[in-house]
Amino acid sequence: SDESFIAYAAAAPNLALIKYWGKRDSRLVLPLNNSISVTLDDQLMRTVTMATASPEFAEDFVELNGKPVEVTDRMRAVLQSLRQRCQRGQDLASWKVRVATRNSFPTAAGLASSSSGLCAFAVAVARLADTLRWLSTVARLGSGSACRSLFAGFAEWSAGQRPDGVDSTASQLASAGHWDLRVLVCVVGAGAKSAPSTQAMARTVATSSLLPARLSCLPDRLAAVREAVAGRDFASLAEMSMRDSNCLHAVCADTYPPVHYLTDASRAIIDFVHRLNEASGRVVLGYTADAGPNVCLLAQPADVHLAAGCLQRAFDIGQVVGDLGEAADNSKVPSDWAGDGSGGEGATARHRIESLLICRLGRGALDIPQAEAAAWFD
Ligand code: 2P0
């Protein structure tokens, strides 16, 4: 009808290098620690969302990839917060909303779909309500990690200290153009069904005696990452990312009952990275893994070709998507290097990597024009 409003948004998933794990307030989604992420390439991976408001809708309604999904309390919190700020008048604020969301990548593949999904949700509804202030807070109410996808390149989400959370916001640390970093996403396929991160992190806070040790070493690690980003120090960024990923999975193992995300294939990729770095005499790759079995590798552009070639020797790779780059000088790595010892002593079957996605860093949800999101949606 004439009496309806429509808005679009798109967001790419982000990958945390310093992880968010544990809340100080569950209802307001306030974290125990700052986290730092890179926003992935929206050309390769994105959520696109259309939001419509009309006086004719009886209920709020959300669908994902064409199928109705539950309107969660978190989504209701986002809608409520935007209704309160609506700049288009009281009529629209009282109308029900329909949100249709599409992922350009498998939701179940563990590719941080909550970060892009709830970020695009928040931006689309905020555009509907014509209010782009406080978006960090609004996106955070949908899912903590979503607030980092608002920004291109490198983002930091501050834990903040206030009980009302107004100081718990995300901001950009550096643009995507500041540092042409590449992320190689190794999709290893589902292992045992993973614990949802919201519940798992609550259990960690309630039971892990290692979590306080993690929190006490994070200020130094965060400072090291900020410095590595500012100075484009790859070896330092990669080492801090690997340490923080290992630390996350250690507190997950220390959770009672324990939380397991990594599989044998994930661990084989992690060991591969350390062997490759050792054989190369420098840090060629870093890695980081979230609440699932996939492992994301960090690389400089000149090493992508070498890294992918070594991965192909060591693993059974289904498909490679993205820009492999040019062969560069790889003289320090032996040409017969197998990485996981396959074919050597104690060899086992090569582990499977379903897809290897090679990404650049991408735009934040706020940088993607509404018209572009609308064109993607159709
Ligand atoms: C992160 N993860 O920093 C960490 C690392 C998973 C491992 O943010 O409860 O889906 O919705 O705020 O954002 C996953 O947690 O959790 C996550 P909620 P979210 O990316």
Residues whose N, C-alpha, C, O or C-beta is under 5 A from the ligand:
A	BS01	2P0	A16 I18 K19 Y20 S35 S114 G142 S143 G144 S145 A146 S197 T198 D290 A291
